[in-house]
Amino acid sequence: MCNSDGVWSPLCDNEWTQEDATVVCRELGYREPKSVRYETINKTMVNATHISCRGNETALRDCVSTEPPVNAVCQLALVDCSPDVT
C-alpha cells in the first residue's frame, strides 16, 4: 500500500480479492494478477486495513478502505502480477 508520502508498505487485509489484486497490478503497470494469496504475520508490522475495490480503479487509494476489528488475525495480502506490462 502506498501512503501519502509515496512510500510503499505491506498491507494487512483478510478479505483480499481478485478485484483488489487487479487494481494493484494496474497501479504497478501490469496487466493482471497471476495469483492472489495470504500469509499470516504480526499485525504491528503493516498497515491494517480492509480494502474493497470494484476492479476498475486506477490505484488502491481509489478503493474503499476500512479498519478491521481490533482482534482480527492479520493476513498479509500478496499478489503476483502478470509479467506483461501494459
VMD Tcl script that builds the backbone (N, CA, C; Angstrom):
set m [mol new atoms 258]
animate dup $m
set s [atomselect $m all]
$s set {name element resname resid chain x y z} {
  {N N MET 1 A 0.850 -1.169 0.000}
  {CA C MET 1 A 0.000 0.000 0.000}
  {C C MET 1 A 0.893 1.227 0.000}
  {N N CYS 2 A 0.523 2.231 -0.737}
  {CA C CYS 2 A 1.310 3.459 -0.842}
  {C C CYS 2 A 0.699 4.514 0.076}
  {N N ASN 3 A 1.527 5.073 0.984}
  {CA C ASN 3 A 0.997 6.088 1.901}
  {C C ASN 3 A 1.045 7.480 1.256}
  {N N SER 4 A 0.642 8.494 2.000}
  {CA C SER 4 A 0.560 9.853 1.461}
  {C C SER 4 A 1.930 10.427 1.090}
  {N N ASP 5 A 3.000 9.842 1.609}
  {CA C ASP 5 A 4.354 10.279 1.266}
  {C C ASP 5 A 4.903 9.543 0.050}
  {N N GLY 6 A 4.093 8.653 -0.541}
  {CA C GLY 6 A 4.542 7.904 -1.705}
  {C C GLY 6 A 5.402 6.700 -1.366}
  {N N VAL 7 A 5.379 6.251 -0.103}
  {CA C VAL 7 A 6.178 5.117 0.336}
  {C C VAL 7 A 5.315 3.855 0.350}
  {N N TRP 8 A 5.799 2.784 -0.276}
  {CA C TRP 8 A 5.080 1.511 -0.312}
  {C C TRP 8 A 5.362 0.722 0.957}
  {N N SER 9 A 4.335 0.066 1.494}
  {CA C SER 9 A 4.488 -0.793 2.664}
  {C C SER 9 A 3.519 -1.967 2.547}
  {N N PRO 10 A 3.772 -3.044 3.298}
  {CA C PRO 10 A 2.873 -4.207 3.256}
  {C C PRO 10 A 1.464 -3.831 3.699}
  {N N LEU 11 A 0.505 -4.625 3.263}
  {CA C LEU 11 A -0.901 -4.378 3.553}
  {C C LEU 11 A -1.519 -5.604 4.213}
  {N N CYS 12 A -2.177 -5.396 5.339}
  {CA C CYS 12 A -2.886 -6.456 6.039}
  {C C CYS 12 A -4.347 -6.402 5.616}
  {N N ASP 13 A -4.835 -7.462 4.993}
  {CA C ASP 13 A -6.229 -7.497 4.543}
  {C C ASP 13 A -6.681 -8.944 4.486}
  {N N ASN 14 A -7.595 -9.319 5.360}
  {CA C ASN 14 A -8.069 -10.701 5.451}
  {C C ASN 14 A -9.088 -11.060 4.381}
  {N N GLU 15 A -9.524 -10.096 3.603}
  {CA C GLU 15 A -10.521 -10.348 2.573}
  {C C GLU 15 A -10.016 -9.863 1.219}
  {N N TRP 16 A -8.760 -10.126 0.917}
  {CA C TRP 16 A -8.126 -9.717 -0.332}
  {C C TRP 16 A -8.804 -10.434 -1.481}
  {N N THR 17 A -9.231 -9.692 -2.490}
  {CA C THR 17 A -9.981 -10.277 -3.593}
  {C C THR 17 A -9.229 -10.144 -4.914}
  {N N GLN 18 A -9.736 -10.816 -5.927}
  {CA C GLN 18 A -9.191 -10.711 -7.275}
  {C C GLN 18 A -9.292 -9.271 -7.773}
  {N N GLU 19 A -10.372 -8.574 -7.428}
  {CA C GLU 19 A -10.556 -7.188 -7.838}
  {C C GLU 19 A -9.500 -6.290 -7.200}
  {N N ASP 20 A -9.212 -6.515 -5.905}
  {CA C ASP 20 A -8.177 -5.737 -5.216}
  {C C ASP 20 A -6.824 -5.963 -5.891}
  {N N ALA 21 A -6.504 -7.223 -6.178}
  {CA C ALA 21 A -5.229 -7.570 -6.812}
  {C C ALA 21 A -5.131 -6.974 -8.215}
  {N N THR 22 A -6.245 -6.941 -8.938}
  {CA C THR 22 A -6.260 -6.349 -10.278}
  {C C THR 22 A -5.857 -4.882 -10.226}
  {N N VAL 23 A -6.370 -4.161 -9.224}
  {CA C VAL 23 A -6.044 -2.740 -9.075}
  {C C VAL 23 A -4.563 -2.561 -8.740}
  {N N VAL 24 A -4.020 -3.410 -7.868}
  {CA C VAL 24 A -2.596 -3.336 -7.523}
  {C C VAL 24 A -1.744 -3.528 -8.768}
  {N N CYS 25 A -2.030 -4.549 -9.545}
  {CA C CYS 25 A -1.250 -4.806 -10.752}
  {C C CYS 25 A -1.358 -3.636 -11.730}
  {N N ARG 26 A -2.546 -3.104 -11.894}
  {CA C ARG 26 A -2.738 -1.953 -12.787}
  {C C ARG 26 A -1.915 -0.767 -12.298}
  {N N GLU 27 A -1.950 -0.508 -10.985}
  {CA C GLU 27 A -1.209 0.626 -10.421}
  {C C GLU 27 A 0.300 0.468 -10.645}
  {N N LEU 28 A 0.772 -0.767 -10.633}
  {CA C LEU 28 A 2.201 -1.026 -10.841}
  {C C LEU 28 A 2.576 -1.115 -12.316}
  {N N GLY 29 A 1.583 -1.032 -13.204}
  {CA C GLY 29 A 1.852 -1.041 -14.632}
  {C C GLY 29 A 1.765 -2.399 -15.293}
  {N N TYR 30 A 1.148 -3.385 -14.617}
  {CA C TYR 30 A 0.996 -4.720 -15.177}
  {C C TYR 30 A -0.451 -4.963 -15.594}
  {N N ARG 31 A -0.652 -5.987 -16.409}
  {CA C ARG 31 A -1.985 -6.267 -16.940}
  {C C ARG 31 A -2.951 -6.840 -15.903}
  {N N GLU 32 A -2.552 -7.919 -15.256}
  {CA C GLU 32 A -3.488 -8.617 -14.355}
  {C C GLU 32 A -2.734 -9.491 -13.371}
  {N N PRO 33 A -3.414 -9.893 -12.286}
  {CA C PRO 33 A -2.770 -10.781 -11.316}
  {C C PRO 33 A -2.730 -12.228 -11.818}
  {N N LYS 34 A -1.595 -12.885 -11.590}
  {CA C LYS 34 A -1.484 -14.319 -11.882}
  {C C LYS 34 A -1.969 -15.129 -10.685}
  {N N SER 35 A -1.701 -14.607 -9.469}
  {CA C SER 35 A -2.145 -15.318 -8.268}
  {C C SER 35 A -2.365 -14.321 -7.133}
  {N N VAL 36 A -3.249 -14.710 -6.219}
  {CA C VAL 36 A -3.575 -13.922 -5.040}
  {C C VAL 36 A -3.506 -14.871 -3.854}
  {N N ARG 37 A -2.820 -14.463 -2.784}
  {CA C ARG 37 A -2.706 -15.347 -1.622}
  {C C ARG 37 A -2.503 -14.533 -0.341}
  {N N TYR 38 A -2.461 -15.225 0.793}
  {CA C TYR 38 A -2.291 -14.606 2.104}
  {C C TYR 38 A -1.133 -15.246 2.846}
  {N N GLU 39 A -0.592 -14.503 3.793}
  {CA C GLU 39 A 0.426 -15.026 4.706}
  {C C GLU 39 A 0.161 -14.399 6.066}
  {N N THR 40 A 0.052 -15.213 7.107}
  {CA C THR 40 A -0.204 -14.694 8.447}
  {C C THR 40 A 1.067 -14.058 8.998}
  {N N ILE 41 A 0.934 -12.817 9.512}
  {CA C ILE 41 A 2.087 -12.099 10.050}
  {C C ILE 41 A 1.688 -11.290 11.269}
  {N N ASN 42 A 2.659 -10.621 11.868}
  {CA C ASN 42 A 2.443 -9.755 13.017}
  {C C ASN 42 A 1.738 -8.481 12.568}
  {N N LYS 43 A 0.571 -8.221 13.097}
  {CA C LYS 43 A -0.252 -7.073 12.695}
  {C C LYS 43 A 0.454 -5.733 12.900}
  {N N THR 44 A 1.383 -5.646 13.854}
  {CA C THR 44 A 2.030 -4.368 14.130}
  {C C THR 44 A 3.028 -3.973 13.045}
  {N N MET 45 A 3.354 -4.879 12.144}
  {CA C MET 45 A 4.360 -4.610 11.128}
  {C C MET 45 A 3.805 -3.966 9.859}
  {N N VAL 46 A 2.496 -3.907 9.713}
  {CA C VAL 46 A 1.907 -3.464 8.452}
  {C C VAL 46 A 0.752 -2.507 8.667}
  {N N ASN 47 A 0.276 -1.930 7.571}
  {CA C ASN 47 A -0.935 -1.121 7.603}
  {C C ASN 47 A -2.125 -2.067 7.708}
  {N N ALA 48 A -2.840 -2.020 8.813}
  {CA C ALA 48 A -4.001 -2.883 8.999}
  {C C ALA 48 A -5.239 -2.164 8.481}
  {N N THR 49 A -5.800 -2.681 7.410}
  {CA C THR 49 A -6.981 -2.073 6.817}
  {C C THR 49 A -7.684 -3.099 5.945}
  {N N HIS 50 A -8.904 -2.823 5.609}
  {CA C HIS 50 A -9.617 -3.675 4.658}
  {C C HIS 50 A -9.857 -2.832 3.416}
  {N N ILE 51 A -9.344 -3.303 2.289}
  {CA C ILE 51 A -9.500 -2.622 1.012}
  {C C ILE 51 A -10.623 -3.304 0.244}
  {N N SER 52 A -11.489 -2.517 -0.346}
  {CA C SER 52 A -12.569 -3.072 -1.152}
  {C C SER 52 A -12.600 -2.344 -2.493}
  {N N CYS 53 A -12.136 -3.050 -3.534}
  {CA C CYS 53 A -12.089 -2.465 -4.881}
  {C C CYS 53 A -13.162 -3.112 -5.761}
  {N N ARG 54 A -13.615 -2.372 -6.754}
  {CA C ARG 54 A -14.533 -2.922 -7.752}
  {C C ARG 54 A -13.748 -3.579 -8.888}
  {N N GLY 55 A -12.467 -3.167 -9.040}
  {CA C GLY 55 A -11.614 -3.729 -10.075}
  {C C GLY 55 A -11.349 -2.773 -11.210}
  {N N ASN 56 A -12.067 -1.646 -11.244}
  {CA C ASN 56 A -11.864 -0.679 -12.322}
  {C C ASN 56 A -11.110 0.574 -11.863}
  {N N GLU 57 A -10.690 0.606 -10.595}
  {CA C GLU 57 A -9.966 1.745 -10.062}
  {C C GLU 57 A -8.539 1.798 -10.634}
  {N N THR 58 A -7.965 2.993 -10.640}
  {CA C THR 58 A -6.605 3.192 -11.133}
  {C C THR 58 A -5.570 2.819 -10.075}
  {N N ALA 59 A -5.882 3.058 -8.795}
  {CA C ALA 59 A -4.938 2.829 -7.700}
  {C C ALA 59 A -5.693 2.381 -6.446}
  {N N LEU 60 A -4.975 1.754 -5.504}
  {CA C LEU 60 A -5.594 1.306 -4.252}
  {C C LEU 60 A -6.213 2.471 -3.481}
  {N N ARG 61 A -5.608 3.649 -3.572}
  {CA C ARG 61 A -6.151 4.810 -2.846}
  {C C ARG 61 A -7.544 5.195 -3.346}
  {N N ASP 62 A -7.926 4.723 -4.528}
  {CA C ASP 62 A -9.251 4.999 -5.085}
  {C C ASP 62 A -10.303 4.012 -4.574}
  {N N CYS 63 A -9.869 2.962 -3.901}
  {CA C CYS 63 A -10.780 1.943 -3.363}
  {C C CYS 63 A -11.266 2.358 -1.982}
  {N N VAL 64 A -12.338 1.748 -1.524}
  {CA C VAL 64 A -12.863 1.990 -0.184}
  {C C VAL 64 A -11.985 1.232 0.812}
  {N N SER 65 A -11.600 1.899 1.909}
  {CA C SER 65 A -10.822 1.212 2.942}
  {C C SER 65 A -11.451 1.444 4.303}
  {N N THR 66 A -11.440 0.406 5.139}
  {CA C THR 66 A -11.969 0.474 6.495}
  {C C THR 66 A -11.023 -0.251 7.432}
  {N N GLU 67 A -11.085 0.090 8.701}
  {CA C GLU 67 A -10.264 -0.575 9.708}
  {C C GLU 67 A -10.872 -1.934 10.054}
  {N N PRO 68 A -10.052 -2.982 10.200}
  {CA C PRO 68 A -10.569 -4.290 10.597}
  {C C PRO 68 A -10.866 -4.309 12.098}
  {N N PRO 69 A -11.580 -5.334 12.570}
  {CA C PRO 69 A -11.803 -5.459 14.017}
  {C C PRO 69 A -10.475 -5.485 14.759}
  {N N VAL 70 A -10.458 -4.973 15.984}
  {CA C VAL 70 A -9.232 -4.851 16.779}
  {C C VAL 70 A -8.503 -6.171 16.941}
  {N N ASN 71 A -9.201 -7.256 17.193}
  {CA C ASN 71 A -8.556 -8.543 17.445}
  {C C ASN 71 A -8.469 -9.433 16.211}
  {N N ALA 72 A -8.606 -8.865 15.033}
  {CA C ALA 72 A -8.553 -9.655 13.808}
  {C C ALA 72 A -7.149 -10.219 13.594}
  {N N VAL 73 A -7.086 -11.455 13.123}
  {CA C VAL 73 A -5.808 -12.050 12.746}
  {C C VAL 73 A -5.388 -11.395 11.444}
  {N N CYS 74 A -4.134 -10.989 11.380}
  {CA C CYS 74 A -3.670 -10.275 10.197}
  {C C CYS 74 A -3.161 -11.233 9.133}
  {N N GLN 75 A -3.669 -11.062 7.940}
  {CA C GLN 75 A -3.197 -11.808 6.781}
  {C C GLN 75 A -2.541 -10.803 5.838}
  {N N LEU 76 A -1.278 -11.031 5.511}
  {CA C LEU 76 A -0.590 -10.171 4.556}
  {C C LEU 76 A -1.131 -10.480 3.172}
  {N N ALA 77 A -1.640 -9.463 2.488}
  {CA C ALA 77 A -2.186 -9.628 1.149}
  {C C ALA 77 A -1.034 -9.674 0.152}
  {N N LEU 78 A -0.973 -10.746 -0.645}
  {CA C LEU 78 A 0.096 -10.935 -1.626}
  {C C LEU 78 A -0.492 -11.105 -3.015}
  {N N VAL 79 A 0.165 -10.557 -4.010}
  {CA C VAL 79 A -0.287 -10.714 -5.388}
  {C C VAL 79 A 0.931 -10.863 -6.290}
  {N N ASP 80 A 0.825 -11.750 -7.258}
  {CA C ASP 80 A 1.850 -11.955 -8.263}
  {C C ASP 80 A 1.238 -11.477 -9.575}
  {N N CYS 81 A 1.793 -10.396 -10.146}
  {CA C CYS 81 A 1.235 -9.811 -11.356}
  {C C CYS 81 A 1.829 -10.444 -12.617}
  {N N SER 82 A 1.032 -10.462 -13.671}
  {CA C SER 82 A 1.471 -10.947 -14.952}
  {C C SER 82 A 2.656 -10.132 -15.422}
  {N N PRO 83 A 3.668 -10.761 -16.016}
  {CA C PRO 83 A 4.854 -10.010 -16.445}
  {C C PRO 83 A 4.604 -9.123 -17.650}
  {N N ASP 84 A 3.475 -9.240 -18.298}
  {CA C ASP 84 A 3.178 -8.412 -19.464}
  {C C ASP 84 A 2.808 -7.008 -19.033}
  {N N VAL 85 A 3.673 -6.070 -19.268}
  {CA C VAL 85 A 3.436 -4.685 -18.898}
  {C C VAL 85 A 2.472 -4.054 -19.883}
  {N N THR 86 A 1.542 -3.249 -19.359}
  {CA C THR 86 A 0.559 -2.581 -20.223}
  {C C THR 86 A 1.182 -1.414 -20.949}
}
mol reanalyze $m
mol bondsrecalc $m
mol representation Tube
mol addrep $m
